[in-house]
Amino acid sequence: MTVTGSRLADLWDDGLAASMSEAERLRYRSNLLGSDRRITNFGGGNTSAKIVETDPLTGAAVEVLWVKGSGGDIGTIGLDGFATLYMDKLALLKGLHRGPAHEDETVERLAHCTFGLNPRAASIDTPLHAFVPFCHVDHMHPDAVIALAASKDGEAATAAIFGSEIGWLPWRRPGFELGLTLERFVRDHPQAVGVILESHGLFTWADSAKACYATTIRIVNRAIEAIAAATAGRPAFGGPARRALAPAERREVAAVLMPAIRGLISADEAKVGHFDDGDTVLDFVTSAELHSLAALGTSCPDHFLRTKIRPLVIDFDPESPDLAATIGGLAAAVAAYRDDYAAYYDRCRHPDSPARRDANAIVHLVPGVGMITFAKDKATARIAGEFYVNAINVMRDAARLSAYVGLPEREAFDIEYWALEEAKLRRMPKPRRLAGKIALVTGGAGGIGRAVAERLLRDGACVMLADVDAPSLLAAEAELAARHSADVVRGVTLDVTREDQVAAAFAATAVAFGGLDILVSNAGIASSAPIDETDLALWNRNMDILSTGYFLVSRQAFRLMKTQKIGGAIVFVASKNGLAASPNAAAYCTAKAAEIHLARCLALEGAEFAIRVNTVNPDMVLRGSKIWSGEWRAQRAAAYAADPADLEELYRKRSLLKRSVFPEDVAEAVAFFVGDESSKSTGNILNVDAGNAQAFPR
């Protein structure tokens, strides 16, 4: 969203909105509001409209509540993201509601109010929208407003800033009872256009979509301006207390810390990491109040549902960096956090509370460096970081206004372990087979490399593509990101013969995703020449890329995997030629044989650390291959006295199965070796060559 200074811009387009239906204007309003994270976080907040529809059974005109469905994001929501409910049936729930102690059973009845067989589940906030007697309602989580909602003198500040236009409601857990409270407030305060919910957010209302949108923007802007005026000259977080490391140094620290943390928290579920060293984060992690504010926890329910009630502050001194000491203390720090979380659960649990969930921290704050977040997938880790940035903004302004107040521990627990929240988690789809796994694929821009990356991404892994061909790498990254999201694909230029570039590529993988579980060593070249015409440069080039290159990337993978202490899978993409000799290809065949034997050696060394090393031997994979698009095709055709155009057919006919081999076939073999299905296999060779008796392993 475009802004002028710190103010939000009003982006409503009358011409565009005029051609829309009422439901489409609701979607339009929602997308505008959700496009700026200062107004609400990803997945946070909700919008609604009460629209007259035709009842599909009676043909009568009925009033229907359109409200953002459970789990959606208003910034990207489409019409199918809204739940639709009969207003007259929602009103009947008031007579069935048995009070605050029976909140959950009333919310479960929302499904019986569904209009039009809409499968979209209604959210817990539905009653708050239904019972406000205006056609349009916005519920947002703006940082500036939550700063008021989470400050010690928030109610007084709200009255001073907004007068009777915006009211204040004390904290109450979202749900039916809060909807009734909000209804009473609107009835008793006809001059109000909105209300701030303590420790929660903002509700605004109007009788048109445009007016509701304009009210929300206006109120948020007034809060921004008032806070800026009230806090002018007051340092954020008590001012700086330590320096921020330089950008390159911050990434170096993150590259070391992230795999170490990941290993300690991934015993029960693989985690993916995200690193943020933006200005807001750096202001916080270099501040005097870092430890005191972090310990208070977050306020808004949406914040702590994504980030847990509080972060783990890593013991690191940027004034006198000692990474070895920090790494040495990590295990105890992580264990202490888990113990503290378990004690929080035990203090607050009810007899019918869901079982305790993962006790590890999600947010890790590193003084002078930045913020590291871990979750079950990259998008969730990134979004958790975004939510904590919102929490930082809230803490900064609330602390400068008066004093920041976190949500009481019991209230936080009752949100986190709410039966309805547990039910939502249970509705989540089953994780894909490689969910939480991180892969690096060398030769990632070629035909086999892209196919392998595609297969791993489809199975839920995050993939770092590595290739020496920068233009092809960019194209491959863009293509895969468009299909699978930019969250899960990265690219790094890598010459596998360069030790410094190999180290940098693995460090980039650690910073991008948190560590490494899978290495697919696939970088390759091909050459053909009679032995008496093979010069030393050609021989060395094959050995450098196909032998030394595989050694360098494997060594770095071992180092990273041993740091994590959670095992790993390495797959070499070698060749049939590593087992079966071919004419006029001594350098290539010998280097490929070295690959295969290196894999066997590494399988011996890796077993102690649960690092499995296996080999896939393809043959005659012509389609999509950069190797076969060059002179290699002509050279191999000459070796067999064949026309280059006929080479694929020649290879097909010479195979035992009389079938062509494609990059996707190799990818399937790689996928097998990196998954749990092959968890008891190491040191193996899987030929993907349509059958070649000379290449049978023995």
N, C-alpha and C positions, 0 to 999 in steps of 0.2 A: 504494500500500500504506500502511495506517495505521501510524504509528510512535509509540512512547512515548519522548519525549526523542530521543536519538540511536539508540536500540535499534530493531531490526526487530521487528515484532509477529508472533507465530505466528498465522496466519489459517486454519489447517487446521480444517475443519468436518466432524466425524465423521459427523453425520447426512447431510450432503450426499454425502460420499465413500462411505458404506455402500451406496448404491444404484447405484454405478458399477461397470463392469467394470474389470479391471486396466489395460487400455489407456486407459480414460477417466480412471482415477486418475492415470496418467502425464501425460495432458494437463492435468488439474486442477493437479497439482503444478507442472508447467512454467509454467502461466499465473500461478500465485501467485508463483513465483520471479521471473518476468520482468516482473512489474508494478512492481517497484522498481528503478530504474536504479542504486541503490547495490549491488545484488546482481549485476547483469550489464547490459551495454549492449544497445541494440537490435541484434538479430541475433547477439549474442555468447552464448557458453556453449552447453551442450547437456545434455540429460537422456536417460535410457534406462531400460528395464525389460526383463527376460527373462521371456517369457510363453509358456506352453504353448499351442500352437495345433494344429489338425487339418490335416495335410498334404493339400492338395487332390488330389494324385495317389494317395497310398497309403492315405489315411484314418487313418494312424497319428498318435499324439500326438508332436509335435516341439517343441523349445525354439526360440523365435524372439526375436531381439533387436529391440526397437522402440527406435529412436534418432532424435533430431532430424535431419531431412534437411538437406542442404547448402543454405545460403542462407536458412533459416527464422529466425523470431523466436519464442522460447519464450513471450514475453508474450502473443502472439496466436495461437499455433499451434493448429491443429485436428488431428484424427486423421490427416487426409490429409497433414499436414506431417512425419510420421515415416517414415523408411525402415524396412523390415522385412527381416531377414536370418536365414537358417538358422544357428544356433549351431554345428552340427556341421560345416558347410562353412567357417565362419570359422576353426574350429580347424584345418582342413586347410591353411589358408594358412601356418601356421607351418612346415610341412614344405617349402613352396615358396619361402619367403622367403630371398633370397640375401644379406641383410645391408643395412646402412645405405646403401651406394652404389646399391642397387636398390630404394629406398623406393617410387619412383613406380610401378614395374611391379606391386608387390604391392598398392598402393592401387587400381590399375586393376582388379585381380581381384575387388574387393568386389562389383562388379556381378554376378558369377557366383554370388554367395551370396544373391541376392534371393529373398525369399519372396513368394508370391502375386502375381507379375507386377507388383509395386508400382513405378510409374514414378518415385517420389521417389528422387533420387540420394543415396547415402550420403555423409556428410561425411568429411573426413580424420581426424576424431577417433573414428571408429567403432571401431578396434581398442582404444582406451583403455577404452571401455565394455565391449567384448566380453570382454576378458581379465581384468577384475576379477571375482573369483568371488563376487559378490553380485548379488541380483536387481535392485537399483535403484542407479543411479549418477547423481550430479549433477556437472556441471563448470561452475563459475561464475567470473565475473571481478569479484568485489567490490572496490571501491576500497580498503577497509581491508586486505584480504588481499594485493592486488597491491602496496600500499605496503610490506608485509613482503617480498614476492617481489622487489621492485626496490630494496631498500635494501642498503647495503654489508654490514651485519651481519645480514642477513635470516635466515640459517640459525640463528644463535645466538638471535635474538629469537624465532623460531618455537619452538625447543626450550624457551626460558624461559616462553613464554606457554602452550603446549599440552602440554608434556611428551611422553610417548610416544603420545599420542592422535592427533597430526597429525605426519606426517613431512615430509621435504624432499627433493626431487629436483633435481639441477642442470639447468640449461637444456639442452633438446634440442628440436629442431624437432618439431612435432606430426607424428604418423604411426605407422606400424606398429612401428618400433623403440621408440618411446616407450611404445606399448601393451605390448610385451614387458617393458620396464623396470618399468612400473607393476605388471604381473602379479607379477614377482619381488618387488617391494617388499611387496605385500599378503601374499604367501606367507610372507615372512620377518618380517613385523611383524603378527602376528595381533591385537595389541591396538589397532592403529591404526584409526581410522574415516575417515581422510582423509589427504591429502598436499597440500602446497603445491609447485607447479612454479615454479622460479625464473624470474622475469621473465614469468610467464604467468598463473597463476590457481590455483584451488582444485578438488580432486576430493574428493568424499565419497561414502560408500556405506552401504547397509543392506539388510535383507531384506524391508522393506515400504516402500510409497510414503510412508506417514506418517512412519516413522522416518527415512527418508532426508531428507525435507523438514525435519523437526525438527532433524536433525543439521546440515544446512546453515545454518539460521537460527541455531542455537546457536553454531556456530564463527564465523560472521561477527560475531555480537554480541560474542563474546569478543575478537575482533580489534579491533572498534570501541572497546571499553572499555579494552583494554590500550594502544592507541595514544593514546587520550585521556589516560590516566593518565601515560604516559611522556613526552608532549609538553606537558603542562600548563605554562603560563607561558612557553613558547618561542614567539616570534613566527613567524607563517607567512611563509615566503619571505624571511626576514631583516628583516621589518618593512617598512612603507611608505617609499618613497623619493620619491614624487611624488603629487600630488593627483589625485583623480578629478573630472572635469568634472561639472557638474550634468546631470541627465537630458536636459533639452532641448538643452543644448550638445552632449552626446554624440551625439544623433540628428542634429544639424546637421552635425557632423563626418562621421558615417557617410554621410549623404546626399550629401556631396561626394566622399568618398573612394571609396565603393563603385563608382560608375560609372567613375571614373578607373582603378581597379584592374581592373575588369571589361574595360574596353577593351584593356588591356595583355595580358590573359591569354586573350582569346577569339578570337585570330586563327584557330586551327585548329578550335575547338569552342566553341559558345556556352555560356556559364556562367551559372548562377543563384546569387545570394548569400543569405547569412543573417547577421543581426547579433545578437550576444548581449552584453548589458552587465549580466548578473546579478552577484550579490555575489561568487560564486566567481571569475568572470572578472576582476572589478574588483580583487579582492584580489591577483590575480597580476599584472595589467598596471600596477599602481601600486607594485609591490614592488621591493626592492633586488636580488633575485635573478632578476628577469625575464629578462635577457639570458643569464645564465650557465646557468640551468636550461633555457630554451627551446633553447639550442644543443646540449644533451645528447640531445635527441630523446626519443621515447616508448619505453616498455618492452614492454608487452603486445602481442603480434602483432596482436590485433584493433584496437588503437589505431592503430598506424602504417599498417595496411592502409587505414584510413579517412582518415587525416590526413597521410600521408607521414611520413617519419622525423622531420622537424622543421618548425616554422612559420617564417614570415617576420615579423620584428618591424619594424614601420613606424617610420621616423624622425619622431617627433612629440613635441613637448615640451608637456605640458599646463600647465606652469608659465608658459610664454610661447608660447601657440599661434600658429603661423604656417602656416596651411593652404596658402597659396600656395607656400611653400618646400617643404612636404611633397609637394605635388603635383608640384612641379618636380623632386624627387628620386626620384619613384616609378619612372620608366622605368629608371633605372640600378639601383635596388634589385631590381626584378623581373628584370632581365637578369642581375644578379649571382647571384640565387637559382637561375636556370636554369643558369647556368654551373657553380655548385656542385653542382647535382643531376646534371648531365651528367658531372662529374668523379667523383662518387660512383658513378655507373653504370659508368664506364670502369674505376675501380679494382676494382670487385667483380664485374664480369661474368664469366661462364664462356663457353667457346666455343659452347655450345648455349643460352645465355640468350635469352629473348624480346627482341624489339626494345624499345628505350627508349620508355617511355610519356611522356605529357605531363609536361614538366619544371617546370611552374608550381606554386607553392605552393597548397595547399588552405586552410591556416589562416594568417590574417594577424592579428597582435596589435598593437593600437594603444594605446600607453601612455596611461593616464588616460581611455580611451574605451571599449574593449571588444575583442571578437573578431569578425572577419569571416571567414566561410568561403565558398568557392566550389566548386561541383561541377556536374555535367551536368544536374541537376534540383534542385528545391527540397528535396525530401525528403532526398536524398543530402547536400546542403549542410547542412541542419539536423542530420542524424544525425552528420555529421562534427564539427560543433560540440559535440554531446552527448558524443561520444567524447573530444574534447579536454578537455572539462570533467572527465571521468573521469581523464584523464591529469594534469590540474592537481591534482586531489585526491590522486592517487598521489604526485606530486612533492612536494606540501606535506608529507605525513606521512612519506614516506621520508627527505626532507631533514632533518626534525626528529628522526627516530629515530636516524639516523647520517649517512648520505649517500645521495643518490639516484643510482642507477646505470642508465643507459639501456642498451638492448640493443646489443651490439657491432655495428658497421656491417656487417660481413660477414654476420652472422646475420640482420640486418634485411633486407639485400638478398636473401638466399636465400629469405626468406618472401615478400617483395614480388614477386620475379620467379620464383617457383616455377612449374614447368611446369603443375602442377595448378591453381594460381591463375589462370594464363593460360588454361587450358582452361575454367575457370568463367566468365571474362570473355567468352570467345568464345561461350559458350552464352547470353549475355544477348540478349534480343530486340532487333531493329533499332530504333533510336530513331524516334519518330514525327516527322512532317514539321516540326513547330514545336518540337521538344524544345530546351530551353535558351532559348527566346524569351520575352520579357516584353512584355505588352500592357497598355495603359490604354484603357478604353472609356468615353467619356462618354455620358450618357444610359443608363447600364448597367442601370438597373432597369426600363426600358421593354421593350416587346415586341421591337423590333429589337435593342436593346442586349443583352438576355438571350440572344437567339438567336445573336448574334455571339459573346458570351462562351462560350456552350455549344460552339459550333463550334471556337473557338480552343483551349479546354480539351481538347476531344476530340482535337485534333491535337498536344497535348503542351505548349502554352504555359502560362505563369502569367499570371493576369489580375487587374488592379486595376479593380474596378467603381467608377465615379464617377457620382454622381447628386445632384441637389438635394433629391430626395424621400427623406428619411432612413428612414422606415418601410418604403417599398418597397425601398430599398437593402438594408436588413437582411434582408428576406425573400428577395431575390434572392441575396444572399451565402450565406445559410444553405442555400437550395435547391441552389445549384451546389456548395457545399462538401460537402454530403451525397452528391452524385453523383460528385464528382471529388477529394475530400479537402480539408481545411482548409489544407493546405500551399500549394495553388496558387491560392487565391482570397482576395482581400482586398477591402474596401470602404472608400471615402472619400467623405464628403459634400462636394459641390462645386457651387458656383454659378459657371458658366463666365464670367460677366461680372465676377467679382471677381478682380482681379489677384493679391491676396494668397492667396486660396484656390487659385488655379491653381498658384502656386508651391509651396504646401504639399502639394497632391495629388501633384505630381511628386516632391517630396522624400519623401513617404510611400511612393511606389512604389519609389524608389531604396533606401530602408531595408528595405522588405519583401522585395524581390527582387534588388536589386543594380544596377538601371539600367532601360533601356527600349529595345525594338526596334520596337514597333508602337504607333501611336496610331490609334484609331478614333474620329474626332470625329463624334459621333452625337446630342449633346444637341439638343433641338428643342422648338419650340412651333408652333402653327398658329393663324392668325386669318383671319377672313373679314369683309369689310365693303366696301361701295362706296367709291370714292376720296373722295367728298364727305362720307362719314361716318367716314372714318379719321382719328382725332385723332392729335396728335403723340405722345402716350404710347404708343399702339398701334404707330405706326410705329417709334418708338425701341426698344420692347420687342423687335420682330422683329429690328431691326438689332443690338441689344445681344447677343442670344443667338445668332442665326444668322450674324452676320457678325463682330462684335467677339469673341464667345466663341470662334469658330473660330480667329480670329487669335491670341488669347491662349494657347490650348492648343497651337497649332502652334508659336508662338514658343518656348514652354517645351520642347516636344519637340525642336526644333532645337538648343536650347542643350544639352540632355542628350545627344542623339545626337552632336553635334559634340565633346563632351567624351570620349565613348567611342571615337570614330573607327573605328567598325565598321559604319557605315551605319544604315539603318532604313527602315521603311515607314509612311507616313501615308495613311490612307484617310478621305476625307470622305464621310459619308452625307448627300447633298444631296437633290434631288428632281427629278422630271420637270418641276416648275414652275420650276426654274432655267433650263430651255431653252424650255419651252412656256408661254405666258401662260394664265392662267385668270381667269374673271370674278370680280370682288369679292374679289380676293386680292393687290392690288398690293404691300402691305407684305411679305407672305410671299414672293411670287414674286421681288421685287427682292432681298430678303435672300438667297434661295437662289441667285440668279444671282451675287451677290457671293461666296458660298461657292465656287462653281465657278471663278470667275476667280481667286480667292485661291489655290486649289489649283494652277492653271496657273502662277501666279507662283512659288509655292513649289517646283514641280517644276523650274523654271529654276534657282533658288537651291540646291536640294538636290542636284542631280546631281553637283556637284563633290565632295560628301561622301558619295556613295552613298546619299543619302536619297531614296527614291522617294515621289512624292505622286500619288495617283490618286483618282478620284471614283466613287462608286456612286450612281446616280439611281433610287431606287425610286418607285413610284406605287401608289396604292390599296391600301396595306398596312393593312388595318383590324383584323385579328385580333390581340389582345394589345397593341394600341397604346393608351397612356394618352391620346395626343392625340385619337384617334378616339372615346374613351369620353366625352369632354366635349361642349361646345357646338359644336365644329368639325364634327361629323357633321351636326348639324342645320343649321348654316350652309351647308355644302357641298350638302346636299340641297336647301335653299331656292334656292341658286344655279342648280340644275338642275331646279327645280320637281318634285322627287321626294320620296317618303316616306323618312325616315331609315332605316327598316328595310329598304328596297329598295336602299340605296346600293351595297352590295357587289356585288349582281347587276347594277346599272346600270354600274358600273365594269368588271365582267367582260365584259359584252356590247360595251362600246365599244372594248375592246382588240382588236388585230389577231388575236391568238391565241385570244381568247375564253377566257382562263384567269384565275383569281384569283392574286394575288401574296401570299405569306406571309412572315413574318419570317425563316424558315429560308432562303428563296430569296435574300434580301438577304445573309444570313450567308454563303452559298456564294460570292457575288461578292466579299465582303470577304476571305474565306479565300483566294481566288485571288490577290488583289492583295497579300497580305502574305506569300505563300509564294515559294519559289524558282522555281515555275512561271512567275511573272511578273517574274523578276529583270531582264528587259530592257525593262520597261514603266514609263513614268512620264509624267505629264501626260495620262493617258487618262480617259475617261468610259465607264462600263459601265451601260447602262440595264437595270433590272430592273422592267419595267412591263408585261409581256405584249404589248408592241408598241404604240407610239403614234407615228404618222408625224410629228406636230408636234415631237416630242422627239428625232428623229434628230439626232445631233451633226453639225455642219457648220461 
